[in-house]
Amino acid sequence: MLRTPKTVALALPLGLAALLSAATPSFAGQTSMPSPQASATPAGPDGNTRITEAYARLVARDAYFWSWPLVNMYNRRLAFQHAPEPGLIGGILPVAPLNHLSMAHDYIEPQERDIACPNQDVVYGVAILALDVSPVVIQVPDFGKRFWVYQVGDIRTDSFARMGSMYGTKTGFYLIVGPNWRGSVPKGITRVFRANSETAFVGPRIFQADTREDRQAVQEVILGIDAYPLSDYDGKMKRRDWRALPTFPKRATADNKGEVRWVHPETIFDELPAVLRDAPPLAGEEGRYAQTLAVIAAANKDPALKKAMIDEARKAEEELIDPLLQFRNWGVQLPYNWSTVDNGARFGTDYFTRTAVAKSNILVNAPNETNYFYQDLDASGARLNGSNAYTVTFENGRLPPTRGFWSMTLYDEHHFFSPNVLNRYSLGTKNKGLKYNADGSLTLYVQADSPGAGKEANWLPAPKGQDFSLFLRNYWPGNAAMQGQWSPPAVVRMP
């Protein structure tokens, strides 16, 4: 039996009509003169045209995928706006009111679930910026020879400011403004950075060695890190003891294992109009924006269509988004089953990579700031699992070529730290007691049980009987790394 497709009022893009009219032959002897209406650039969908449910599902599925990182960041902004003052979620993760900053004062603890793939090499800070409310002043204190980088990104998770050791950034005050800000820059501001969206973020990362002495030494350095609205700027460097922050309740997750859910199929189409107003379209995205907003407008008039779009979003979450948590499913492929990303924080219109990174390890630095290498598999292609023991051996002279520092971190199957007896989740530059082999090579032991007292300095504990992933970071990579002449060694399963 033939079925009549369900339809609803909405426009088809006028480009098709223009194409058809352009293809219509003129009669002999007629002079064809384009009318102003025919030659004008189509404005986009017309709300009086009807569309099928299948078309609405198509648009919903596509929009859910490419907008997932933007909605993720927007909902983090909504969460931060409820913070009464700078503090620590669960006593661990920094949170602050919009346009203010909060800092941790030590490594992130394993109970954290707000953001996947934290590291244990730096002291983190974070500020979510609402630039439609106010420009924000960012303080840069004197870091001396200590490695540091501030990630400053927009709602798309693309970086738009360069601040860190690799840039020779000077101590001072830096102003972050929104895309439409036209105010006056006060005296004493070192430089102005303009965001591409009204929502932005700042993420300081300050290296800390894994020693009692450096945990104490870093406190003096981070005192001068801060961010605040332009109205609070007085030209004087503000200082705060970040160890004295209050603790706020931890956000709940479905199973307390995976990351807090920041994107929901049930609400994304209610949120998208505001999100897309926040982030003006990039060149070439105007049609994509118009199509998405037109379908949402139609769905708002038809509950059945809205229900179908939500259903399609749920399918997209399960079929398109969820698989991207696994590093082996995406990325630039390297020897020994490692993978990487070459355009981190510079995604532009690479919607696939942006969403893959946002799902698996959101807020990566730009490639010249940090190289990221991901691993789910051993050298034979088998899934890494704590039932087995592995070695990772860097040959003499083949450590990650770095001008900053490097580390190898182990994450559980949800991309968080796995508690262990050593309270150790990474090994690298920060570990001063690593033991090298007689030939100058360095072997790391990745396994659930101790490799023996003589090897424990190089032991990276794995969760017993559970899948896990390895993640190598190279902060401020050297020339060989930047030119693609280095990649990590094999993860070898021991007999």
C-alpha positions as CSV (number, residue, x, y, z in Angstrom):
1,M,0.0,0.0,0.0
2,L,1.3,3.4,-0.9
3,R,1.8,5.8,2.0
4,T,1.6,9.6,1.7
5,P,4.7,11.1,3.4
6,K,4.0,13.2,6.5
7,T,4.6,16.8,5.7
8,V,4.8,20.1,7.4
9,A,5.0,23.8,6.3
10,L,8.6,24.8,5.5
11,A,10.6,26.2,2.7
12,L,12.9,24.5,0.2
13,P,16.1,26.4,-0.5
14,L,15.5,29.0,-3.2
15,G,18.7,27.9,-4.9
16,L,17.0,25.0,-6.6
17,A,14.3,27.2,-8.0
18,A,16.9,29.6,-9.3
19,L,18.9,26.8,-10.9
20,L,15.8,25.5,-12.7
21,S,14.8,28.9,-14.0
22,A,18.4,29.4,-15.2
23,A,18.2,26.2,-17.1
24,T,14.9,27.1,-18.9
25,P,15.7,27.9,-22.6
26,S,14.5,31.2,-24.0
27,F,12.3,31.4,-27.1
28,A,14.0,32.4,-30.3
29,G,14.0,36.1,-30.9
30,Q,13.4,36.9,-27.3
31,T,15.8,39.1,-25.3
32,S,16.3,37.5,-21.9
33,M,16.9,40.0,-19.1
34,P,17.3,38.8,-15.5
35,S,14.9,40.4,-13.1
36,P,16.2,41.8,-9.9
37,Q,14.4,39.0,-8.0
38,A,16.0,36.3,-10.2
39,S,19.6,37.7,-9.8
40,A,19.4,38.2,-6.1
41,T,21.2,35.8,-3.8
42,P,18.7,33.4,-2.3
43,A,18.1,34.3,1.4
44,G,17.4,30.7,2.4
45,P,14.4,28.5,3.3
46,D,10.9,29.9,3.0
47,G,8.7,29.0,5.9
48,N,5.7,28.4,3.7
49,T,7.1,25.3,2.0
50,R,6.2,21.8,3.2
51,I,8.8,19.2,4.1
52,T,8.7,15.5,4.8
53,E,9.4,13.9,8.2
54,A,12.3,12.1,6.5
55,Y,13.9,15.4,5.5
56,A,13.5,16.8,9.0
57,R,15.2,13.6,10.4
58,L,18.0,14.1,8.0
59,V,18.6,17.7,9.1
60,A,18.2,16.8,12.7
61,R,20.8,14.0,12.5
62,D,23.3,16.2,10.7
63,A,22.8,19.2,13.0
64,Y,23.1,17.0,16.1
65,F,26.5,15.8,14.9
66,W,28.1,19.1,13.8
67,S,26.7,21.2,16.7
68,W,27.5,18.7,19.4
69,P,30.7,20.5,20.5
70,L,29.1,23.9,20.5
71,V,26.1,22.8,22.6
72,N,28.5,21.0,24.9
73,M,30.4,24.3,25.6
74,Y,27.2,26.3,25.8
75,N,25.8,24.1,28.5
76,R,29.1,24.3,30.4
77,R,28.5,28.1,30.3
78,L,25.0,27.6,31.7
79,A,26.4,25.4,34.5
80,F,29.1,27.9,35.4
81,Q,26.6,30.8,35.7
82,H,25.2,29.2,38.9
83,A,28.6,29.2,40.7
84,P,28.3,31.7,43.6
85,E,32.1,32.3,43.7
86,P,35.3,30.7,42.5
87,G,35.6,27.2,44.0
88,L,36.2,23.5,43.4
89,I,33.5,21.0,42.3
90,G,33.8,18.1,44.7
91,G,36.9,19.7,46.1
92,I,38.7,18.9,42.8
93,L,37.7,20.7,39.6
94,P,37.8,24.5,39.3
95,V,34.6,26.4,38.7
96,A,33.7,30.1,38.9
97,P,31.0,32.6,38.0
98,L,31.0,33.7,34.3
99,N,33.9,36.0,33.5
100,H,35.8,34.9,36.5
101,L,38.5,32.3,37.0
102,S,39.2,29.5,39.4
103,M,42.4,27.5,39.8
104,A,43.3,24.1,41.2
105,H,46.4,24.1,43.4
106,D,47.5,20.5,42.7
107,Y,46.9,17.6,40.3
108,I,43.4,16.6,39.4
109,E,42.1,13.6,41.5
110,P,40.5,10.5,40.0
111,Q,37.0,11.2,41.2
112,E,36.6,14.0,38.7
113,R,33.9,13.4,36.0
114,D,33.2,16.8,34.5
115,I,35.7,16.6,31.7
116,A,37.3,13.5,30.2
117,C,41.0,12.9,29.9
118,P,42.4,15.2,32.5
119,N,46.2,15.0,33.0
120,Q,48.4,14.8,36.1
121,D,51.2,16.9,34.8
122,V,49.8,20.5,35.3
123,V,47.9,22.6,37.7
124,Y,44.7,23.5,35.9
125,G,42.6,26.6,35.9
126,V,39.4,27.5,34.0
127,A,37.2,30.5,33.2
128,I,34.0,30.5,31.1
129,L,33.6,33.8,29.4
130,A,30.3,35.5,28.6
131,L,31.6,38.2,26.2
132,D,28.1,39.4,25.4
133,V,28.0,40.5,29.1
134,S,31.5,42.0,29.4
135,P,35.0,41.9,28.0
136,V,37.4,40.0,30.3
137,V,40.9,40.8,31.6
138,I,43.3,37.9,31.8
139,Q,46.3,38.2,34.1
140,V,49.7,36.7,33.2
141,P,52.2,36.6,36.1
142,D,55.9,36.0,35.8
143,F,56.3,32.2,35.3
144,G,60.1,32.4,35.1
145,K,61.4,29.2,33.4
146,R,58.4,27.1,34.4
147,F,56.3,25.8,31.4
148,W,52.9,27.3,31.0
149,V,50.2,27.8,28.4
150,Y,46.8,29.4,28.5
151,Q,44.3,27.9,26.1
152,V,41.9,30.6,25.0
153,G,39.1,29.2,22.8
154,D,35.7,29.9,21.4
155,I,32.4,28.0,21.6
156,R,33.6,25.8,18.7
157,T,36.7,24.8,20.8
158,D,39.0,26.6,18.3
159,S,41.8,28.7,19.9
160,F,41.9,32.4,18.9
161,A,44.7,33.7,21.2
162,R,48.3,32.6,21.6
163,M,49.6,32.8,25.2
164,G,52.3,30.6,26.7
165,S,56.0,29.7,26.9
166,M,56.2,28.9,23.2
167,Y,55.1,32.4,22.3
168,G,57.3,34.3,24.7
169,T,54.2,36.0,26.2
170,K,55.1,38.8,28.5
171,T,53.8,39.4,32.0
172,G,50.8,41.7,31.9
173,F,47.1,42.2,31.3
174,Y,45.3,40.8,28.2
175,L,41.8,41.7,27.1
176,I,39.4,39.2,25.6
177,V,36.5,40.8,23.7
178,G,33.5,39.5,21.8
179,P,33.0,39.6,18.0
180,N,30.9,42.8,18.2
181,W,32.7,44.7,20.9
182,R,33.7,48.3,20.0
183,G,34.7,49.8,23.3
184,S,37.8,51.6,24.4
185,V,40.9,49.7,25.6
186,P,42.1,51.1,28.9
187,K,45.7,52.0,29.5
188,G,47.9,49.2,30.7
189,I,46.4,46.4,28.6
190,T,49.2,44.6,26.8
191,R,47.1,43.1,23.9
192,V,43.5,42.5,22.8
193,F,42.2,39.2,21.5
194,R,38.9,39.0,19.8
195,A,36.8,35.9,20.0
196,N,34.6,34.5,17.2
197,S,31.7,33.8,19.5
198,E,30.2,35.4,22.6
199,T,31.0,32.3,24.7
200,A,34.6,31.6,25.2
201,F,36.9,29.9,27.7
202,V,40.4,30.3,29.3
203,G,42.3,27.2,30.5
204,P,45.6,27.8,32.2
205,R,48.0,24.8,32.3
206,I,51.0,25.2,34.6
207,F,53.6,22.5,34.8
208,Q,54.2,20.9,38.2
209,A,56.9,18.2,38.9
210,D,55.7,15.3,41.0
211,T,57.7,16.3,44.1
212,R,56.8,17.9,47.4
213,E,59.1,20.8,46.8
214,D,57.6,21.7,43.5
215,R,54.0,21.4,44.8
216,Q,55.0,24.1,47.3
217,A,57.0,26.2,44.8
218,V,54.1,26.3,42.2
219,Q,51.8,28.0,44.8
220,E,53.7,31.3,44.6
221,V,53.6,31.2,40.8
222,I,49.9,30.7,40.4
223,L,48.9,33.4,42.9
224,G,48.9,35.9,40.1
225,I,46.7,33.9,37.6
226,D,43.3,35.5,37.4
227,A,40.4,36.7,35.1
228,Y,37.7,39.2,35.8
229,P,35.3,41.6,34.0
230,L,36.8,44.7,32.5
231,S,35.0,46.9,35.0
232,D,37.2,45.3,37.8
233,Y,40.4,46.2,36.0
234,D,42.5,48.8,37.9
235,G,46.0,48.1,36.4
236,K,47.1,46.3,39.5
237,M,48.0,42.6,39.5
238,K,45.5,40.8,41.7
239,R,46.7,37.8,43.8
240,R,44.8,35.0,45.3
241,D,45.7,31.9,47.4
242,W,44.0,29.2,45.4
243,R,44.4,26.7,48.2
244,A,41.6,28.5,50.2
245,L,38.7,27.9,47.7
246,P,35.4,26.6,48.9
247,T,34.1,23.2,47.8
248,F,30.8,22.8,45.8
249,P,28.8,19.6,45.3
250,K,29.9,17.2,42.6
251,R,27.6,16.8,39.6
252,A,25.9,13.5,39.3
253,T,26.4,11.1,36.3
254,A,24.3,8.2,35.2
255,D,26.7,5.6,36.6
256,N,29.5,7.8,38.2
257,K,31.9,6.3,35.6
258,G,31.5,8.3,32.4
259,E,31.7,12.0,31.8
260,V,28.8,14.3,32.9
261,R,26.4,14.5,30.0
262,W,26.5,18.0,28.5
263,V,24.5,17.4,25.4
264,H,20.9,15.9,25.5
265,P,18.9,14.8,22.5
266,E,15.7,15.8,24.3
267,T,16.7,19.5,24.5
268,I,19.3,20.2,21.8
269,F,16.8,21.6,19.3
270,D,15.5,24.0,22.0
271,E,19.0,25.2,22.7
272,L,20.4,25.4,19.1
273,P,18.8,28.8,18.2
274,A,20.6,30.5,21.1
275,V,23.8,28.6,20.4
276,L,23.9,29.6,16.8
277,R,23.2,33.2,17.7
278,D,26.2,33.0,20.0
279,A,28.5,31.7,17.2
280,P,28.0,33.5,13.9
281,P,28.5,31.2,10.9
282,L,31.9,30.6,9.4
283,A,32.3,31.3,5.7
284,G,30.1,28.9,3.8
285,E,28.1,27.9,6.9
286,E,25.2,30.3,6.2
287,G,23.1,27.8,4.4
288,R,23.7,25.1,7.0
289,Y,22.6,27.5,9.8
290,A,19.5,28.6,7.8
291,Q,18.4,25.0,7.0
292,T,18.8,23.9,10.7
293,L,16.9,26.9,12.1
294,A,14.1,26.5,9.5
295,V,13.5,22.9,10.4
296,I,13.6,23.7,14.1
297,A,11.0,26.4,13.5
298,A,8.8,24.0,11.7
299,A,9.2,21.4,14.5
300,N,8.1,24.0,17.1
301,K,4.8,24.2,15.3
302,D,4.3,20.4,15.0
303,P,4.8,18.2,18.1
304,A,4.9,15.0,16.0
305,L,7.8,16.4,13.9
306,K,9.6,17.5,17.0
307,K,9.2,14.0,18.5
308,A,10.7,12.5,15.3
309,M,13.7,14.9,15.4
310,I,14.4,14.0,19.0
311,D,14.2,10.3,18.1
312,E,16.7,10.9,15.4
313,A,19.0,12.8,17.8
314,R,18.9,9.8,20.1
315,K,19.9,7.6,17.3
316,A,22.7,10.0,16.3
317,E,24.1,10.0,19.8
318,E,24.2,6.2,19.9
319,E,25.3,5.6,16.3
320,L,27.5,8.6,15.5
321,I,28.7,10.2,18.8
322,D,29.2,7.3,21.2
323,P,31.7,5.4,19.0
324,L,34.0,8.5,19.0
325,L,34.9,7.9,22.6
326,Q,37.2,5.1,21.3
327,F,40.4,6.5,20.0
328,R,40.8,3.7,17.6
329,N,37.8,4.8,15.6
330,W,39.2,8.1,14.4
331,G,42.3,10.3,13.9
332,V,45.4,10.3,11.8
333,Q,46.8,6.8,11.9
334,L,50.4,6.2,12.9
335,P,52.7,3.1,13.3
336,Y,51.9,0.5,16.0
337,N,48.2,1.5,16.1
338,W,48.8,4.9,17.6
339,S,46.7,7.8,16.3
340,T,46.9,11.6,16.5
341,V,45.1,14.8,15.5
342,D,46.8,17.4,13.4
343,N,44.3,20.3,13.6
344,G,43.5,20.4,17.3
345,A,41.9,23.7,18.4
346,R,42.0,24.7,14.7
347,F,39.1,22.6,13.4
348,G,37.4,25.2,11.2
349,T,34.8,23.2,9.3
350,D,36.3,19.8,10.0
351,Y,33.1,18.8,11.8
352,F,34.1,15.2,12.2
353,T,37.4,15.7,14.0
354,R,36.0,18.5,16.2
355,T,33.1,16.3,17.4
356,A,35.4,13.3,17.8
357,V,37.8,15.3,20.0
358,A,34.9,16.8,21.9
359,K,33.5,13.4,22.7
360,S,36.8,11.7,23.7
361,N,39.0,14.5,25.1
362,I,37.5,17.9,24.7
363,L,39.6,21.1,24.9
364,V,42.9,20.1,23.3
365,N,45.6,22.6,22.6
366,A,46.8,23.7,19.2
367,P,49.4,21.4,17.6
368,N,52.4,23.7,18.2
369,E,51.4,23.9,21.8
370,T,50.8,20.2,22.4
371,N,51.0,16.9,20.4
372,Y,48.5,14.3,21.4
373,F,48.9,10.6,20.7
374,Y,46.2,8.1,21.4
375,Q,46.3,4.3,21.9
376,D,43.6,1.6,22.6
377,L,45.5,-1.3,21.1
378,D,48.7,-3.3,21.6
379,A,51.2,-3.9,18.8
380,S,49.2,-6.9,17.6
381,G,46.0,-5.0,17.4
382,A,44.4,-6.4,20.5
383,R,42.5,-4.2,22.9
384,L,44.5,-3.0,25.9
385,N,43.3,-4.8,29.0
386,G,44.5,-5.0,32.6
387,S,44.5,-8.8,32.5
388,N,47.7,-8.5,30.5
389,A,51.1,-6.8,31.2
390,Y,52.7,-4.5,28.6
391,T,55.9,-2.6,28.0
392,V,56.5,0.6,26.2
393,T,60.2,1.1,25.4
394,F,61.7,4.4,24.1
395,E,65.0,3.7,22.5
396,N,68.1,5.7,23.5
397,G,67.6,9.2,21.9
398,R,64.0,8.5,21.0
399,L,62.1,10.1,23.9
400,P,59.5,12.5,22.7
401,P,61.3,15.5,21.2
402,T,60.1,18.3,23.4
403,R,60.9,21.9,24.5
404,G,58.5,21.7,27.3
405,F,57.7,18.3,28.8
406,W,56.1,14.9,27.9
407,S,53.9,12.4,29.7
408,M,52.1,9.1,29.2
409,T,48.8,8.8,31.0
410,L,46.6,5.8,31.5
411,Y,42.8,6.1,31.4
412,D,40.1,3.6,32.1
413,E,37.5,2.7,29.5
414,H,35.6,5.9,30.2
415,H,38.7,8.1,29.9
416,F,39.2,8.9,33.5
417,F,41.9,7.9,36.0
418,S,41.7,4.4,37.5
419,P,42.5,4.5,41.3
420,N,45.6,2.5,42.2
421,V,47.9,1.9,45.2
422,L,50.5,4.4,44.0
423,N,48.0,7.2,43.2
424,R,49.9,7.4,39.9
425,Y,48.2,8.0,36.6
426,S,51.0,9.2,34.4
427,L,54.8,9.0,33.9
428,G,57.1,11.4,32.2
429,T,59.2,14.5,32.6
430,K,57.6,15.3,36.0
431,N,58.9,12.0,37.5
432,K,62.5,12.5,38.6
433,G,63.0,8.9,39.6
434,L,62.6,7.1,36.3
435,K,65.2,4.4,35.8
436,Y,66.9,4.0,32.4
437,N,68.2,0.8,31.0
438,A,71.9,0.1,30.6
439,D,71.7,1.1,26.9
440,G,70.1,4.4,27.6
441,S,66.6,3.3,26.7
442,L,63.6,3.8,28.9
443,T,61.0,1.1,29.5
444,L,57.6,1.8,31.1
445,Y,55.7,-1.1,32.6
446,V,51.9,-1.0,32.1
447,Q,50.1,-3.6,34.2
448,A,47.8,-4.2,37.1
449,D,50.3,-5.8,39.5
450,S,53.7,-4.5,40.5
451,P,56.5,-5.4,38.1
452,G,58.8,-5.8,41.1
453,A,60.4,-3.4,43.5
454,G,63.3,-2.5,41.2
455,K,60.9,-1.5,38.4
456,E,58.2,0.3,40.3
457,A,59.6,3.7,39.5
458,N,58.6,3.0,35.9
459,W,55.3,1.3,36.7
460,L,52.1,2.8,35.3
461,P,49.3,0.9,37.1
462,A,46.4,-0.5,35.0
463,P,42.9,-1.5,36.1
464,K,42.8,-5.2,36.8
465,G,40.8,-7.1,34.2
466,Q,39.4,-3.9,32.5
467,D,40.0,-2.2,29.2
468,F,42.1,0.9,29.2
469,S,43.8,3.5,26.9
470,L,47.1,5.2,26.8
471,F,47.6,8.9,26.0
472,L,50.9,10.5,25.3
473,R,51.2,14.3,25.5
474,N,54.1,16.4,24.2
475,Y,53.9,20.0,25.4
476,W,55.7,22.4,23.3
477,P,56.9,19.8,20.8
478,G,60.3,20.1,19.2
479,N,61.0,20.4,15.5
480,A,61.1,16.6,14.8
481,A,57.7,16.2,16.4
482,M,56.2,19.2,14.6
483,Q,57.5,17.8,11.2
484,G,55.9,14.4,11.8
485,Q,59.3,12.7,12.2
486,W,58.5,11.1,15.6
487,S,55.7,8.9,16.8
488,P,55.4,6.7,20.0
489,P,56.9,3.2,20.2
490,A,54.8,0.0,20.2
491,V,52.9,-1.1,23.2
492,V,54.1,-4.7,23.5
493,R,52.2,-7.4,25.4
494,M,54.4,-9.4,27.6
495,P,54.3,-13.3,27.4
